[in-house]
């Protein structure tokens, strides 16, 4: 018997949580569904495509790109519509903003010609309601998402915080939303790093973050907090590790230099083994200005690290405040420094929170699998797919006239 088809659509396969979410979802669904993955071109997508099972149909949508371009976007829309109509999927599941917009429109257009319309599901992987753009672009985003919600059967938020803020902004109705955390691989790194590997002495306390070096990740505030702590705690040897690369690296290096903490801050650049490097840390910090969930602070907790996160969107949902970590006001170097100081000054607190964090990350949720783990995500997605198919079948029977 032929299996129903799911099409996943993402703007591009780049290093990051959304791409890994999609790859892992495709791999887990091939036993129950035929699976296709559409994405736009990206120079470094080969490393992620290696993780895609051969059973998954991969189609590159040449004109699909992150940047807004009317001509390219229109070509991508038509290409997506053609591919969707030709494959006749049961489900079209879109991911991220651009693919979510064009993919949902294309699926809605294709549905007009399909005998059995596809169910349209969208996972935003975070919203753009603050921390990214100015008031005008943010208003346009909200207006666009309100319009697109008409063509969306379900939205999937990664955390309750993301869902609450999206619904409050008028994006979809509460009944359209479900929460399914992005699955994190909690398998310990095969070769964990040690402080000496990073040029850090064993008696130095290492505070680190993993982030793309873009404004929304708030790494600037970690560097400013480092300068405050350097003044407050002159007798304590500290190192701050920034794991990741991006457009702001040069600017952030200059900031560290201007604040007098150039020798305190280590920039590793982009690393595929970021989880392994985190094993060398004593404290993990996520100073983002907006974050739907945050895979790295979850990986840090699984490694037994206490974490400090910004109190934005979904970050407070991934810690147990005062037990596995601390939440502080976003964009506030003073608040971040104060929270880090608590952990720096108390090894007992670091050990207690780290131990609780490791146990909490490994504890099962309602699925029977570790919360935030891959198995939990996949079980919840498959349950949602099954439920919507049953609901769709029931609606079809009700709408079928008696003969």
C-alpha positions in Angstrom: 0.0 0.0 0.0 1.4 3.4 -1.0 2.3 5.6 2.0 1.0 9.2 2.3 3.6 11.8 1.3 4.9 14.7 3.4 6.7 17.6 1.8 9.0 19.6 4.1 10.0 23.1 2.8 12.8 25.2 4.3 14.5 28.3 2.9 18.0 26.8 3.0 20.0 24.1 4.8 22.5 26.0 6.9 24.1 25.2 10.2 21.5 25.9 12.9 18.6 24.5 14.8 15.9 24.8 12.2 17.9 22.9 9.5 18.7 20.1 12.0 15.1 20.0 13.0 14.0 19.4 9.4 16.7 16.9 8.6 15.9 14.9 11.8 12.2 15.0 11.1 12.6 13.7 7.6 14.8 10.9 8.9 12.3 9.8 11.5 9.3 9.9 9.3 10.4 7.6 6.4 9.0 4.5 8.1 5.5 5.9 8.2 5.5 8.3 5.2 7.1 9.0 1.9 9.1 12.1 2.5 10.3 14.9 0.3 12.4 17.9 1.2 12.5 21.2 -0.7 15.1 23.9 0.0 16.8 26.8 -1.7 20.5 26.6 -2.7 23.2 27.2 0.0 26.9 26.9 -0.4 27.5 24.8 2.7 24.4 22.5 2.6 26.4 19.4 1.6 27.3 18.6 5.2 23.6 18.5 6.2 22.5 16.7 3.1 24.9 13.9 4.1 22.6 13.3 7.1 19.5 12.9 4.9 18.4 9.3 4.3 18.5 8.2 0.7 14.8 7.4 0.8 14.0 11.1 1.2 13.3 12.9 -2.1 15.5 16.0 -2.2 14.5 18.9 -4.6 16.5 22.1 -4.7 14.2 25.1 -5.5 16.7 27.3 -7.4 15.0 30.7 -6.8 14.2 30.2 -3.1 16.4 32.5 -1.1 16.4 34.3 2.2 16.6 37.8 0.7 13.5 39.5 -0.6 13.5 39.8 -4.4 10.2 40.1 -6.2 11.3 38.3 -9.4 13.1 35.5 -7.7 10.3 35.0 -5.1 7.7 34.8 -7.9 9.7 32.2 -9.7 10.1 30.2 -6.5 6.4 30.4 -5.8 5.6 29.0 -9.2 8.2 26.3 -8.9 6.9 25.3 -5.5 3.4 25.2 -6.7 4.3 23.0 -9.7 6.3 20.5 -7.6 3.6 20.3 -4.9 0.8 19.7 -7.4 2.9 17.1 -9.2 3.6 15.1 -6.1 0.1 15.4 -4.5 1.2 15.3 -0.9 -1.0 14.6 2.1 0.9 17.2 4.2 3.0 20.2 3.3 5.1 21.2 6.3 6.9 24.6 5.9 9.7 25.9 8.0 11.2 29.4 8.6 9.8 32.7 7.4 10.5 32.9 3.6 9.8 29.2 2.9 6.8 29.5 5.2 5.3 32.4 3.2 6.0 31.1 -0.3 5.5 27.4 0.6 2.1 28.0 2.2 0.9 30.2 -0.7 2.1 27.6 -3.2 0.4 24.7 -1.3 -2.9 26.7 -1.1 -2.7 27.3 -4.9 -1.9 23.6 -5.6 -4.8 22.6 -3.3 -7.2 24.2 -5.7 -6.4 21.5 -8.2 -5.8 18.5 -6.0 -8.7 16.0 -5.4 -7.6 15.7 -1.8 -6.1 18.9 -0.6 -2.9 18.8 1.5 -2.9 19.8 5.1 -0.7 22.8 5.5 1.5 23.0 8.7 4.0 25.8 9.4 6.8 25.8 12.0 8.2 29.4 12.2 11.2 28.4 14.3 10.7 31.7 16.1 9.0 34.9 15.4 10.2 38.3 14.2 8.1 40.4 16.6 11.1 42.0 18.3 14.9 41.9 18.3 15.3 41.8 14.5 13.8 44.8 12.7 12.5 48.3 13.3 8.8 49.1 13.7 7.9 49.2 10.0 9.4 45.9 9.0 7.9 44.3 12.2 4.5 45.6 11.3 4.7 44.2 7.8 5.8 40.9 9.2 2.8 40.8 11.5 0.4 41.8 8.7 1.9 39.1 6.4 1.6 36.4 9.0 -2.0 37.3 9.8 -2.8 36.9 6.1 -0.9 33.6 5.7 -2.7 32.2 8.8 -5.8 31.8 6.5 -3.9 29.2 4.5 -2.5 27.4 7.6 -4.2 24.4 9.2 -1.7 24.2 12.1 1.2 26.3 13.5 3.9 24.6 15.5 5.7 26.6 18.2 8.9 25.3 19.7 7.9 26.6 23.2 4.9 27.8 25.0 6.5 31.3 25.1 6.7 31.5 21.3 3.1 30.4 21.0 1.8 32.9 23.6 3.6 35.8 22.0 2.6 34.8 18.4 -1.1 34.4 19.4 -1.0 37.7 21.3 0.2 39.4 18.1 -2.8 38.1 16.2 -0.9 35.4 14.2 -3.4 32.6 13.9 -6.1 31.5 16.4 -5.2 29.6 19.6 -6.8 26.5 18.2 -4.4 26.5 15.2 -1.3 26.3 17.5 0.5 23.3 18.9 3.8 23.2 20.8 6.4 20.7 19.7 10.0 21.3 20.9 12.8 21.1 18.4 14.5 17.8 19.1 18.0 18.1 20.5 20.5 15.2 20.3 21.7 14.7 23.9 24.3 12.1 23.1 27.5 13.1 24.8 30.3 14.4 22.5 32.6 11.5 21.4 35.7 13.7 22.2 34.8 16.4 24.7 37.1 19.4 24.8 39.1 20.3 27.9 40.1 23.8 29.0 43.7 23.2 27.9 42.4 22.7 24.3 41.1 26.3 24.4 44.2 27.8 26.1 42.4 28.1 29.4 44.1 27.2 32.7 42.5 24.7 34.9 42.0 27.2 37.7 40.2 29.7 35.4 36.4 29.8 35.3 35.1 29.5 31.8 31.9 31.2 30.7 30.7 30.6 27.2 28.1 30.9 24.5 27.3 29.4 21.1 25.8 31.8 18.6 25.8 33.2 15.2 27.4 36.6 15.6 24.4 38.6 14.6 22.7 41.4 16.6 19.8 39.3 17.8 22.0 36.9 19.6 23.1 39.6 22.0 26.8 38.6 22.3 27.7 42.2 22.7 26.1 42.1 26.2 28.1 39.1 27.2 31.3 41.0 26.3 30.1 44.0 28.2 29.3 41.8 31.2 32.8 40.4 31.0 34.2 43.9 31.4 32.0 44.5 34.4 33.1 41.3 36.0 36.7 42.0 35.3 36.4 45.1 37.4 34.3 43.6 40.1 36.2 40.3 40.5 39.9 41.2 40.0 41.1 38.3 42.1 39.2 35.6 40.1 40.6 34.4 36.8 37.9 34.3 34.2 37.7 33.4 30.5 34.8 34.1 28.2 34.4 31.8 25.1 32.4 32.9 22.1 31.7 29.9 19.9 30.5 30.9 16.4 31.1 33.2 13.5 29.2 35.8 11.7 29.0 39.4 10.4 29.7 40.9 13.8 32.9 39.1 14.7 35.2 41.9 13.8 33.0 44.5 15.6 32.8 42.3 18.7 36.6 41.7 18.8 37.0 45.5 18.7 34.5 45.9 21.5 36.4 43.5 23.7 39.6 45.4 22.9 38.0 48.8 23.7 36.7 47.5 27.0 40.0 46.1 28.1 39.0 42.4 28.0 40.7 41.3 24.8 42.8 38.7 26.8 39.7 37.5 28.6 37.5 36.7 25.5 38.3 33.8 23.2 36.6 33.8 19.8 36.7 30.3 18.3 34.9 31.1 15.0 32.3 28.7 13.6 32.8 25.2 14.9 30.9 22.0 13.9 32.0 20.5 17.2 30.4 23.3 19.3 28.8 20.8 21.7 32.2 19.2 22.4 33.7 22.7 23.1 30.9 23.4 25.6 32.2 20.5 27.7 35.1 22.7 28.6 32.9 25.4 30.1 31.9 26.0 33.7 28.9 28.2 33.0 26.8 28.7 29.8 25.2 32.0 28.8 22.5 32.8 26.2 22.1 36.6 26.0 19.8 36.6 23.0 17.3 39.4 22.3 14.9 36.9 20.8 15.0 33.1 20.8 12.2 30.7 20.1 13.9 27.9 22.1 17.7 27.6 22.0 19.3 24.3 21.4 22.7 25.2 22.8 21.5 26.0 26.3 19.7 22.7 26.4 22.9 20.9 25.2 24.7 22.7 28.0 22.3 21.6 30.6 22.6 18.0 29.4 26.3 18.3 29.9 25.7 19.4 33.5 26.3 23.1 33.1 24.2 25.8 34.9 22.9 28.3 32.4 22.0 32.0 32.3 19.4 33.0 29.7 17.6 36.2 28.6 14.0 36.4 29.6 12.6 36.5 26.1 10.2 34.3 24.0 11.0 30.6 24.7 14.2 30.8 26.7 12.6 30.8 30.1 10.7 27.6 29.1 13.9 25.6 28.6 15.2 26.1 32.2 13.9 25.6 35.7 14.6 29.0 37.1 16.7 29.0 40.2 17.1 25.2 39.9 18.9 24.6 36.6 19.6 28.2 35.6 18.8 31.9 35.9 16.8 34.2 33.6 17.7 37.9 33.2 16.4 41.0 31.4 17.5 40.9 27.7 19.9 43.6 26.5 21.1 44.4 30.0 24.8 43.7 30.6 24.5 44.7 34.3 21.7 42.1 34.9 23.7 39.4 33.0 26.9 40.2 35.0 25.0 40.0 38.3 23.6 36.6 37.5 27.0 35.3 36.2 28.6 36.7 39.4 26.4 34.5 41.6 27.5 31.4 39.8 31.2 32.5 39.5 31.4 33.1 43.3 29.8 29.8 44.4 31.2 26.5 43.2 28.5 24.9 45.3 25.8 26.7 43.4 27.3 25.8 40.0 27.5 22.1 41.0 24.0 22.0 42.4 22.4 23.7 39.4 24.5 21.7 36.9 23.5 18.4 38.5 19.8 19.5 38.4 20.2 20.6 34.8 21.6 17.3 33.7 18.8 15.3 35.5 16.1 17.6 34.2 17.2 17.4 30.5 17.3 13.6 30.7 13.9 13.2 32.5 11.1 11.9 30.3 8.0 13.9 29.3 4.6 12.6 28.4 5.9 10.7 25.4 8.2 8.6 27.6 11.3 10.1 26.0 13.7 12.8 27.4 12.1 16.2 27.2 13.4 18.3 24.3 15.0 15.1 22.8 14.8 13.9 19.2 12.5 11.0 20.1 10.1 13.2 21.9 9.9 15.7 19.0 9.4 12.9 16.4 6.7 11.1 18.5 4.8 14.4 18.9 5.0 15.3 15.2 3.8 11.8 14.1 0.9 12.1 16.6 -0.1 15.5 15.1 0.1 14.1 11.6 -2.0 11.1 12.5 -4.6 13.3 14.2 -4.9 15.7 11.3 -5.3 12.8 8.8 -8.1 11.4 11.0 -9.8 14.8 11.2 -9.4 15.3 7.5 -11.0 11.9 6.8 -13.9 12.6 9.1 -14.6 16.0 7.4 -14.5 14.3 4.0 -17.1 11.7 5.1 -19.4 14.4 6.5 -19.2 16.4 3.3 -19.9 13.3 1.1 -23.5 13.4 -0.1 -25.7 10.3 0.4 -26.5 8.4 -2.8 
